[in-house]
Amino acid sequence: MRAVDAMFVWTPDRDDWSTRPNAGQIAVTPIPEAPHLREHPMSAGACDHDWREFDDAGRLAFARKLYAQMVLRDNVPENAVRAAFDQVDEFVGQQFVADAKLIDDEDED
């Protein structure tokens, strides 16, 4: 799947979400997503105007930040996040790290 078309949906494994059966799960999908994927409360990527306006380098930079947020803030297993990102053509072989320096304070709930 091309990055411009990729929407990431996930359910954090923290706070009120931790009791959901899909806590800590992630998927990548084009829009419109399958009905069962609408159960995830979080989404980013193709559903965001900025994502569609970014060039490839901008989407990669945003994806690196998103990766860190999913792993560190939302407690989604890193191997699951990596597997989802590997479904995006432009992200295969790219280095993603769960680095807290990539997460802005304004991104906190």
N, C-alpha and C positions, 0 to 999 in steps of 0.2 A: 504494500500500500504506500502511496506517496504521502509525504509528510503534510502537505497542504490539505489533504483529505482526512487525516487521522485525528480522531477524537478519542482521548483517554477518558475512561470512566472508572471510578474506584470508590470503595467504601473504606474510610479510615478504620483502624483498629485502636481507637482511643475514645475517651469520653462516652457520650451517649450512643455512639455508633458501635462500640465494642460488643454489644449484645446482639447485634444483627447477624443473621446466618451468613451474610456475605462480607463480614468484617475482614479487612486485610486483603480483599480481592481486587483485581484490576483487569480491565480489558481494553483493547483498542479496536475501534470500529469506524467505518465511515458514517456520515449522517445520511439518512436517519438511522439511528441505532435500533437494534432488535428490541422488541418490547421487554424482554427479560433484563436487558442491560439498563433500562430506565430505573431499575431499583437502586442503582448506585447514586448516592447523593452528590457526588463530586464529579465534575467534568472539566476538561480543558483541552485546548487544541482547536480543531476545525470549528467548534462551536463558538470560538472567540473571534471577534472582528480583527483584533491585532494579529492573531495567528495567520489569518488569510492575507493580511497586508504585508507581513514580514517576508523578506527574501529567505533563501535557504539558511544563510548564516544567522539571521535573526531567529528563525524557528529553532535552530540547533541551540542557540544561547538560552532561549526560553525553555526548551526541553531539558537542558542541564539543570536549570533552577527547579523545574517541576519535579525532576527525578529526585533531587535532594529533599524537597518538601514531602514527597510521597513516602520516602524511606524514613526520614528523621522525624518529621512532624506527625505524619499519619500512620506510622508503624506498618506500612505495607511491606511484606518481605522483599528484600532487595532482589532476590532471584526472580520473583514474580514481576517486579517492575522492569528488570532487565529483559525478561522474555517478552513483555508487551512492547518495549521500545525496539526490540529486534524485529518486530513485525513491520516496522517502518523502514522503507528502502534506504532513505538518506541517513538513518541512524545505525544501520548495521555496521559494525566495526568501529563505531565512535566510542570514545571513552566517556563514561558517565561515572561520577563519584558522588557519594552521599556526604557532601561537605557542607557543614552548617554555615559557612561563610557565604554560601549561595542563597540563603534564605533571608529575605528582608523582614525586619520587625513588623512592618505593615501587613505582612502575609499571615500573621498570627490571628487566630479567631478571637 
